[in-house]
Each structure stands twice: as C-alpha cells, then as structure tokens.
Amino acid sequence: MKNSFKQLYLEKICSDLLQEFKYKNIHEIPKVTKITINRGLGEAAQNSKALENSIQELTLITGQKPIVTRAKKSIAGFKIRDNVPIGLMVTLRKEKMYDFLNKLINLALPRIRDFRGINSKNFDGRGNYNLGIKEQLIFAEIEYDNIDKIRGLDISIITTAKNDTESFALLKGFGMPFK
C-alpha cells in the first residue's frame, strides 16, 4: 500500500464527486494538481543562519529541497537590498504531493494545540485552498531541541475545481478536518 491517498482518490472520491455534481465527462472531476509550501524569512537578510535552518526544516517536512526566493528590488524601510534571500518555496506534485497531504491531514493538523478544525472560508474563489500554520512543530520530523525559533509556513493546495464548493467536496473527501 504505497500511496493510499491516490488510491482513495481514484477509487472513492472520484465516484462520490461524479454522483454529487453530475459531471458529463470524467475529466471534469476536480483533482489536486500541486501543493506549494512557502515561508517568508525577513530576518534572513541579517541572519544567514535562519535561512540555513529553514532550508533544513522544509527539506525534512516535504522531502524536497526548497527554492530560495530573492527580493526583486531594494526597500529601505524593511532593510532589504536587491537580490537578498527573503523566503523559501517548495512545490510538490504527484507522489510527494499525496504523501504530504496524507501527513498534513492525518498527522500534523491533529497535533495543533486546541485544534477544532480548519477554516472552511480560506478558499480563493477558484477552487484553491490556502492554510497558514503558526509553528513548524506540528510536523513529527521537527524535533523541539533542534529549532532556533518558531516560524510559520503557508500551504496552498491547488486543484482543478472550478469553484469553492467542488474544491470543498474534494478536500472533504480526503478527510480534511473543516470546522
């Protein structure tokens, strides 16, 4: 049972969505195309150790090395110069995407303190879901002793759904714990 989430999608979720929304073609059924994980690192301009630690953490969480995003122009008010690293980004597709989704729903989200479900209003109107996480400790791979500072990250789940209700039904099928 290598990838149970892909099997779940193909065997159960597709047929459920087909019945619920009465699609004429199987290619109309929404699916998750990619998941992007972002972390903004404003302090990386002054502290290069923060960048190294964040690269290590995101690599542990996603199983893929993040891309370093750089400032496009200088902003004196934020003490940022042109081409200085200011964030990290990982794009997951196919097998790694399903593995991460499984880990997020079944392991990470239930570890959030006082967790009552995620907000169902975080859809963007085009069928994509955005989730902000306040601390990286909810992921089992991150050890408390090895972190220098608690930092959050943003997770975007991009789907082929045409609207939010289709996307909500898709993510609900995966077991996403909405309020």
Summary of the structure (lengths in Angstrom):
residues: 179
radius of gyration: 18.0
end to end distance: 29.8
largest distance: 55.5
contacts: 496
relative contact order: 0.20
helix: 44%
strand: 21%
